[in-house]
Amino acid sequence: MISDISGRPDVSEIYLATCVVFSSNQYEVYALRYAECTARTREDSLIFDTTHDAPPTIWTISARETEHRCIAPGGSAILPVPGGPKGNPVRRGRWPSESNSVLFMEHRIGIGVIGMGWMGQVHSRAYRQVPLRFPDASIEPRLVMCADEVPARAEQTGKALGFEQSTTDWRQLVEYPEVQVANIAAPNHLHLDLARAAAANGKHILCKKPVGRGPEETSQIEAAARQAGVLSFVGFNYRWAPLVVYAQQLIRQGKLGDITHYRGRFLSMYGSNPRSRLTWRFDHNLGGYGALCDVMSHVVDMAHHLAGPVKRLVANHHTFIKQRPLPVRGQGTHYSLGSVDDPSGEVTNEDYASALVEFHNGARGTFEVSRTIFGPKCEMAFELNGTQGAVGWNFERLNELDLYLPGEDGLHDGYTTLLAGDKHPYHGNFNPGDGNPIGYEDLRVIEAYEFLQSVVDGEQRQPGLSEALAVANVHPAMIRSWESGRWEDVISLRTA
Ligand SMILES: NC(=O)c1ccc[n+]([C@@H]2O[C@H](COP(=O)([O-])OP(=O)(O)OC[C@H]3O[C@@H](n4cnc5c(N)ncnc54)[C@H](O)[C@@H]3O)[C@@H](O)[C@H]2O)c1
């Protein structure tokens, strides 16, 4: 904010600037001294007053000639214009030397986060990181309001994370005019009401997977957002690992040939201890289906993303641990343990699910998920085999990719391990060079950036609610197969 920087000794001049694109590789930068601006509605918002007597400084630059560098008095500012004329017209830059001026810009997006547990906190931190990790995007997420039914989580956690306001009533948040984006990170049983209210109030929605408690609710949420014309995004975060993005590029480019085999799994330890508390995930009324909603949703999304849609399947499920100690409201996460003396309750959904699957493209494969397994910790993984190569990734080794690309001479006939580096998508936004790893929350920053860029552009990106519905379409086939013991077709639940 301008008020934050105007008193700094290293800043002697503040410019407001706008960049007007007039061809795919040429644009003009207009800059005006902030002190000379006559019209300001808010101290910290961009007002560019072209009618002011003092003529704005104008640089006409060619992107080709200047390599996206605007040569300005006293230094240079990097002013990229991604996407040419359709691109974001106002960029943030900095004149670093004598004039010490700073350009200020717009794309302030008001964020509201509902549910300030593990994920709400992770997403809040991620929004704060977007301007730092993606400075060229000129996006300033503004943490306007958070909501949690537990007052301490709303107030104290919200304040610590930098929210301007907090509430224990999520309705206030979805109705608040300065909230443009509703980030739904509450337990699953609330998602339908939250998403409907957010859509009805014109808020763009980031919804956590599995979206609804079951396929029907996911279908209703998708329809509500589509009919309201709001943008959506779904937290299928594993898509954003740089080496998963790279693997997907190799597959799309045909480097692995035709896909013949796919194995996806998510083997988690979070419920393997019988003392793991009976949080909402283990309760069908609150979480919906168990391992199917919680972890199979990621596995199916990744399979769709890499190998394409599933045609039919035969599935299995089981609940290994049937009683658990009751949770303590507003404390801990689903990893928290109770004691043997605590009162306990019944687990009402499945710990384990698996399926043999056939894809529309003819590939065959398996999906397997568990929340009560010993050995793997958070093994969200896949192996994909094509007619010319293969690729494998495991979240436990987020920064490694197993790649099998023997080439025509067959001299490299074996797997190699790639280490993520700044040559892979997004990695350089976090660390330079090769082998400097990124972590879990960095995937959330990439996700937040992609979602907010979609809001800036006004264009739906993936994965949105449409992709979540595609995942939810697979679940009824699994549930039917649990009952019938037979192969079942995947049928779309999309409503008009
Ligand atoms: N990798 C992933 O994609 C991933 C990981 C974890 C969780 N999730 C999803 O994120 C969502 C939240 O999971 P979590 O692990 O953060 O849960 P959590 O239990 O840690 O947090 C949920 C929060 O919602 C609050 N809440 C409950 N009722 C509320 C209400 N009426 N109004 C406002 N707040 C309310 C709770 O007090 C709590 O703070 C779920 O949908 C879950 O499936 C996704």
The ligand as a MOL file (V3000), in Angstrom:
LIG
                    3D

  0  0  0     0  0            999 V3000
M  V30 BEGIN CTAB
M  V30 COUNTS 44 48 0 0 0
M  V30 BEGIN ATOM
M  V30 1 N -4.9720 -31.9840 0.1220 0
M  V30 2 C -6.2090 -31.5450 0.1540 0
M  V30 3 O -6.7590 -31.2720 -0.8750 0
M  V30 4 C -6.9260 -31.3740 1.4640 0
M  V30 5 C -6.2550 -31.6040 2.6810 0
M  V30 6 C -6.9580 -31.4100 3.8540 0
M  V30 7 C -8.2820 -31.0270 3.8240 0
M  V30 8 N -8.9180 -30.8450 2.6410 0 CHG=1
M  V30 9 C -10.3370 -30.4050 2.5980 0
M  V30 10 O -10.4110 -29.1220 3.2050 0
M  V30 11 C -11.6070 -28.9840 3.9530 0
M  V30 12 C -11.2540 -28.6470 5.4060 0
M  V30 13 O -10.4320 -29.6690 5.9340 0
M  V30 14 P -9.4690 -29.4100 7.1850 0
M  V30 15 O -8.5710 -30.5770 7.2640 0
M  V30 16 O -8.8740 -28.0610 7.0860 0 CHG=-1
M  V30 17 O -10.5460 -29.4690 8.3490 0
M  V30 18 P -10.3870 -28.9040 9.8260 0
M  V30 19 O -11.3070 -29.7160 10.6410 0
M  V30 20 O -8.9560 -28.8100 10.2220 0
M  V30 21 O -10.9290 -27.4070 9.7090 0
M  V30 22 C -12.2930 -27.1180 9.4710 0
M  V30 23 C -12.5900 -25.7700 10.1310 0
M  V30 24 O -13.9370 -25.4220 9.8070 0
M  V30 25 C -14.5210 -24.8660 10.9750 0
M  V30 26 N -15.9770 -24.9090 10.9120 0
M  V30 27 C -16.8020 -25.9170 11.2740 0
M  V30 28 N -18.0790 -25.5360 11.1440 0
M  V30 29 C -18.0620 -24.2540 10.6910 0
M  V30 30 C -19.0760 -23.3080 10.3630 0
M  V30 31 N -20.3740 -23.5930 10.4860 0
M  V30 32 N -18.6880 -22.0820 9.9310 0
M  V30 33 C -17.3870 -21.7660 9.7980 0
M  V30 34 N -16.3770 -22.6330 10.1070 0
M  V30 35 C -16.7310 -23.8640 10.5370 0
M  V30 36 C -13.9390 -25.6820 12.1150 0
M  V30 37 O -14.0660 -25.0300 13.3610 0
M  V30 38 C -12.4920 -25.8100 11.6670 0
M  V30 39 O -11.7030 -24.7480 12.1330 0
M  V30 40 C -12.3580 -30.2940 3.7690 0
M  V30 41 O -13.2830 -30.1660 2.7290 0
M  V30 42 C -11.2810 -31.2830 3.3730 0
M  V30 43 O -11.7500 -32.3540 2.5720 0
M  V30 44 C -8.2580 -30.9950 1.4610 0
M  V30 END ATOM
M  V30 BEGIN BOND
M  V30 1 1 1 2
M  V30 2 2 2 3
M  V30 3 1 2 4
M  V30 4 1 4 5
M  V30 5 2 4 44
M  V30 6 2 5 6
M  V30 7 1 6 7
M  V30 8 2 7 8
M  V30 9 1 8 9
M  V30 10 1 8 44
M  V30 11 1 9 10
M  V30 12 1 9 42
M  V30 13 1 10 11
M  V30 14 1 11 12
M  V30 15 1 11 40
M  V30 16 1 12 13
M  V30 17 1 13 14
M  V30 18 2 14 15
M  V30 19 1 14 16
M  V30 20 1 14 17
M  V30 21 1 17 18
M  V30 22 2 18 19
M  V30 23 1 18 20
M  V30 24 1 18 21
M  V30 25 1 21 22
M  V30 26 1 22 23
M  V30 27 1 23 24
M  V30 28 1 23 38
M  V30 29 1 24 25
M  V30 30 1 25 26
M  V30 31 1 25 36
M  V30 32 1 26 27
M  V30 33 1 26 35
M  V30 34 2 27 28
M  V30 35 1 28 29
M  V30 36 1 29 30
M  V30 37 2 29 35
M  V30 38 1 30 31
M  V30 39 2 30 32
M  V30 40 1 32 33
M  V30 41 2 33 34
M  V30 42 1 34 35
M  V30 43 1 36 37
M  V30 44 1 36 38
M  V30 45 1 38 39
M  V30 46 1 40 41
M  V30 47 1 40 42
M  V30 48 1 42 43
M  V30 END BOND
M  V30 END CTAB
M  END
